[in-house]
Amino acid sequence: MSAAPPREPTPEQAAAIAVRGEDVLLEAGAGTGKTGVMVERYCRLVCDSGLSPDAVLAFTFTDKAAAELRQRIRTELARRAERGSERAASVLAGIGGAWVTTIHGFCNRVLAAHPVAAGVDPGFRVLDAPETGRAAREAFDDALVDFLKTGGGAPGGTAHGDPAREETVAAFDIEGLRGAIAGVHAELRSRGVAAPRLPEPPRPDPEASIARAIEAAGECLAELEEKNGKRTEAERELLERALARLTEPGEPPSLDELRALSTSSRAKTLGPYREAIEAAICRVAEAGEGSVAYGHLAELLELFTARFEAAKERRAGIDFEDLQILAAQLLERAEIGEHYRSRFRQILVDEFQDTNKLQLRLIEALRGPKTELVAVGDELQSIYGFRHADLEVFR
């Protein structure tokens, strides 16, 4: 029994299937036939336009989705072959080697072809998500031990550890700190940063923020002077106390003193002062406690990165982000990148809304001067904040 014919495409789908010579972004909701567009375009390219399957790269994002895409292409080719298309029958016979895959599958294939250039063992294996998670937990535990030893058991430290480091760990708690470090590490890696580090923080300016708080206190006090009544007495007292301390010669106010000058009152007359004193508290905290904590997080992230790499090496494997980063680095090398850019004339990307910055970098590295990109996606299903403004690959 022959396969059922595909349903007739809408005018918009028909245009996306047929267009040539330009890049296409097809945005539509779930269940509207986006994958069907990919299937029909693929089959027309390799059957009607005579393009070699080796010149068409079709990406999707999960093994299940890739298997479904491959099966739907196979079904459509079989339907065409039954109707007498020798070209469809020929393509169908070799469809097992076609470039219809996940991004991770594609990267695996590229690294397997160029392991020495990528700096990996030719027999490398890719760690699955559970094993990667175990390696990450092990790495964080080792990193935390080293972090707490620094300034304590390490040369030059004290025998009792560093109270500031212990305070940072206590402030987050261990699982909270684990989540923060692993989350930052994963986010930076998804952007293509091979060895994640926190950037240098902007230099805080507590003096300017305190000056603004003085100005705001004076403005609010002047407004209160025009009013009478018991309701303003507490507000006036707070502002006068703040002006006295903030303008006092000598040492600037401490963080605790600034907090004591803050107010939870939502009175409109105190609005400018309330905002200014809260900003001053933030700037002073950033320059003091915040700066120390940020430095600790930066150090712990570096320790975690090193221990995570070591944990993966002990397992003789790489993770999914390694796959993508190493593949991107390979494709950005002139000789290897040119080989793939000259190979692929068509790149089809399904579920484009799930593409992160590293994957966009990979796609861009694959686009040669004659490559056409067709991407389909649904903004409402995005997990990375899919926005037209981010679509540099279409410019």
Secondary structure, DSSP 8 states (H G I E B T S, - for coil): ----------HHHHHHHH--SS-EEEE--TTSSHHHHHHHHHHIIIIIS---GGGEEEEESSHHHHHHHHHHHHHHHHHHHHTT-HHHHHHHHTGGGSEEEEHHHHHHHHHHHSHHHHTS-TT-EE--HHHHHHHHHHHHHHHHHHHHHTTTTSTTS-TT--HHHHHHHHHH-HHHHHHHHHHHHHHHHHTT-SS----------HHHHHHHHHHHHHHHHHHHHT--SGGGHHHHHHHHHHHHHHT-SSS---HHHHHHT------GGGHHHHHHHHHHHHHHHHHTHHHHHHHHHHHHHHHHHHHHHHHHHHTTEE-HHHHHHHHHHHHTSHHHHHHHHHH-SEEEESSGGG--HHHHHHHHHH--TT-EEEEEE-GGG-SS---GGG-GGG-
